[in-house]
Amino acid sequence: METIRTHFLEEINIKRKALGNGPLKLNDIINDLAQEQAKDMAKNQKFEHSASSRMVKDGRYNFETYSSNVSYNFTTINDIIQSYINNNKRETGHYDILSVNAYKDL
């Protein structure tokens, strides 16, 4: 799993740099939250963002700014990132991971 996270981070940072944004760094707390959210979605058979929102709101995690991107049915990391770029045209918020300079961690 660590190799996938590192590769994803590298690819995200390439795109962020091209947009003039600083790099993100891996954050163990955020990654634990993401893993907990994935388990919650699998357990409840729901594909949604509410698990991460609930975990932040209930005080288990304290972030000033956060975003959650949930992806499935992709074969490569670059396919996921391209979907974020494509979603910018529909204003869904997935592009924020690339374009919002306030984000520092992944």
N, C-alpha and C positions, 0 to 999 in steps of 0.2 A: 504494500500500500504506500509506503514511503516513497518509492521510486515514482509511482504515479503522481503523487502530490508534488514532488520536486519537478517533474516534467511539466505538469500543469502550470506550476508557478513560473517556470522559465518561459513558457509560451505566452502566458498572460503578461509578463513583464516586457517581453519583446513588443507586444501590441501597445502596452501602456507607454513605453518609451517613444514609439512612433507617433503617439498622440501628444507627446510632451509632458507626460505624467511620470512621477517617481515610481520606483519599483515597490512591489509588495513583498513582505516577508512572511514565512510560515509562522503561525501562531498556534501553539498546542491547545490552548483553550478553545479557539475557534474550530480547530480540527476535531476536538472532542465533542463539541456541540454538533458539528456536522455529522459525525458518526452516530451520535445519540438520535439526531433527527432521522437519519437513514433507518435506524432500527425501529423508531417509532412509526415511520411510514410503512415499513414492512409488516410490523406487528398488526397495525390497524388497516392494512391494505388500502391506504390513502396516499395519493401523490399530491402533497400540498406544502405550503410554507408555514402553516400555523404552528407546527412543532417548535421551530426556532423562535418565532415570535413569542410563544408562550414561555419558553425557557428564559428569554431575556426579560420579559415582563414580570415573571415570578421571582426575579432577583438572583437566580442561579448564576447569571452572567451579567456583567455591567459594561455596556458599550455605549458610548455617546452616539455613534453613527454605525449602523450595520445594514447589511443587505444579504439576502439569501437567494442563491441561484440553484434551482433543482433541475437536473438534466437526466434524461434516460433515452435509450434507444439510439445511441450514437456509437460509432465504431472507433473513432479516434478523438484525441484531445483537440486537435485542430478543428474537427467537425463541431465540437461543442463551442469552441471560441467563435467560429464562423457563425453559429446560430445566435450568439450574443450580438455580433455585428449586425446580422440581418434583423434581429429583433429591435434594434435601435430605430428602424424605420417605422415600427409599430408602437413605439414608446412604451414598452413593457417594463423597462427598468433593468433588464438583463445586461444591457450595455454599460451600466454604471461601474461594474467591476473593472472595466477598461478606462472609462472616461472621468471618473470622479477622483480628483487628486486627494481628497480628504481621507480616502481609504489607505491604510498603511499595512494592514495585515490580511492574510488569507488563511 
